[in-house]
């Protein structure tokens, strides 16, 4: 399980939006106004924990340390948590898109059938087989996008890649002048890409959500915290998307 420690900087709960497209607001609105039917590619974590080691990663890594039985159990529990978050995300994002826009969202069964017909998996719809490179999220693979759009007979795809959530258990930090105590929190990052039928990217956003970390005595509620962070992440994206689309009445 990954954790984060912050020294010498104050972090406040936030949600950031980092536009990656050079298009103007008017151009985005014009392009998205043509969309009627959308396929949401199932969300996934773009890291080796669930995807396995990146075959294109040539960096030298130390040999894996032998884990104790307790560490193996903790690792298995963490992977199970990521699977639950991934499964929930794959269901929640299409639901929120259908409720927040006027678009027809392809059913999960139709999306699965279209991917199977092309023998593609969600990570293969993105460059670098869906893996993050450091903190950088992958972009859409134009060739795979065009194939999937034609197979599913849709106007656009929505792609979502998640980074593994982080936990900060609290501690002391400094702004350079004062020392203060920070409250515990969890953090979740995600990339959202709307791609048109010709493979062109209309909207590409990287968002971050920080959520309070819940703990009562020795008992923590990490899965609940991460689920709530995930829900907030998707709502923030819908808020951004509705800047360029007509929200459902």
N, C-alpha and C positions, 0 to 999 in steps of 0.2 A: 504494500500500500504506500502510495506516495504522500509525502507531507511537505510543508513549506515553512521556512523560518525567515522572518524579515528582521533585518538589523539596520538601524539608522534611517528608517523611512516610516512614515505614517500612512496606513492604508485605511480608506473609508469605504463602506459598502457602496457599490456602484454597478452600473451596467454601461458598457462602452459599445460604441458602434464605429467600425472602421471601414468606410466605403473603399472597395478595391476597384470599382469601375470608373472609367474616365467619362462616362456618358453624363449628360446633363439631366436634371430632373424632368424636364419636358420630354426628352428622348425616351427616358425610362417609362414615363406615363403613356407615351404613344405606343411603345412596343408592348407593354403589358395590357393595354386596352384591347389588343387583338386576341388575347388568351381567353379561351372558353373551357378547355378541358386540360387537366394537369395530372401527371403521375408523380407521386412523391416516392422517390427511391428510399427504401428503408434506412433509417439512421444507423450509424455504427461508430465505434471508437477507432480512430485511425492510428492505433499504437500496437506494438507487438504483444501486449498482454493477452488480447483475444485474437488478433490477426496472425500471431506467430512472428518470428523474426523476419525483418525486411530483407528479401534476397538481394536487393540492390544496395544495401548498406555495407560499404566496404571499410568502415571505420574499425579500428582495432579495439576490441573489447576484452576486459579481463575475463579469465575463465570463470564460469558460474561457481559460486561458493556452495558447498554442501549444506543443505538446510536441515535443521532439526525437525522432528515430527511436529512440534508446535508451529514452527515457521511454515511448514508445508500446509498445515491446516489453515493458518492465517491467509496464506496465498490462495488457497482454494476458496475460502470465504470471500476474499476480495474479488476474485474472478466471477464468483456467483453474483455478487452485488453488481458488477459491471454488466453481466448478462441481463439482469433484471432491469437495469437502467436502459440498456439498449433496446430490450423488448418493449418497455413502456414508451420510449421515444418513437419507435417505429409505429406505434398505435396512436400516440398523442398528436404528433405533428400533422398527419393528414386530417385528423379530427378538427384541430384548431384552424387549419387552412380552410376547411369546408365551412366552418362557422364564421370565420372572419372575412371571407371574400365571397364573391358571387360565382367563383369558378366551380365547375364540376370536377370533383376529385375522384380519380380512378380508385376502385376498391383494392384492398390488400391482395385479394385473390387474383384480380386482373394484373396487378403489378408483378406478383410472383410468377404468373404464367408467362408474361412478356419476357421477364428475365430468364426464365428456364428455356424458353424457345430459342433464345440467343446464346444459351449456355454462359450467361454472365452473372456475376455476383455484384452486390452494391459497390464494394471497393473498386471493381474493375470499370466503373463508370467514371472514375476519376484518374488523374495522372498519378504516377508513382504507386499504382495499385492501392490507392487510398491512404497510404502512410503519410503522417506528418514528417517534415524534415525540421527537426528542432522544434521551434514554435510556429513554423510556417505550415499552413494548411494546404492540401493539394487543390489544384484547379480541375475543372471538368475536362474529361477526355472527349474531344469533339467528335471523333469517329464513333465511339461507343454511344454517345448521346444521340447522334443522328439515327443510328440503328434502332435504339430503344424507342425513340419518338415515333418512328415509322411502324415498328412492331405493335406498339400500344395505341397508335392512332390518336395522339394527343398533340396539343399545341406547345407544350412546355414541360420541363422536368424541374422538380425542386430537389436539390441535393443537400444533405446535412451530414457533416462529419463532426464528431465530438472528440475533444481531448479529455484525457483522464482527469477526474476531479481531484482537487487538492484539499488538504485539511491543515489549518493552522490552529494549534491548540492554545494560542494566547501567549502573552509574555510582555516583556518591556521593549519599548522602541524609543527612538529619539528623532527629533526633527532638526537636530544640530544645535538646539538651544535648550530644549527641555526633555526630560525623561518622563515617559508616561507608560501606563499599562494599556495594552490592546486587548479587546475582547476576542474570543475565539471565533473563527469563521470557516466556511468552506467556499471553494471557488470552482466554477465550471465555465469552460470555453467551448464555443461551437462555431462552425462555419456554415453559412447558408448561401446556396447558389441557385439562382433561377436561370435556366438555360432554354433558349428557344429552339424551334424545330430545325433550324439551320446550324445548330451547334453554337451559336453566338450567346455569350453571357450578358444578360441584361442587368442582373443584380447580384452582387457578391459582397457579403457582409461577414465580418468576424466579430462576435459578441462575447462579452464576459459578464458573468453574474457572480456577485459575492453574497453569501447568505449566512446568517448567524448559525453558529455551531451549538447544537443542543446536547447538554450533558447534565445528568442528575446523579451526583455521587460518582460511583464507578461506572454507571450505566450511560452509554452514549446512544444517540439516535441518528447515526450517520446515514443510513439508507434513506430515512425520512428527509433529512436535511438535503441530501443530494437529489432526491426526487423533487422536492420543492424548488431547488435551484434549477433543475431541468425545466420544470413548468414555467418558471419565471423567464428563463432563457428563450423559450418558444414564444411566450407572450410579448417579450421585447422585440423579437423578430417580426411578429405580426403587426405590432405598432409601426415598425419601420416600413414593412411592406404596404400597409394601408396609406402611407404617404403617396404612393404611386398608383394605387388601385382603388376601385370603388368598394367600400366596406359593405357587408351584407346588412340590409335594413333591419 
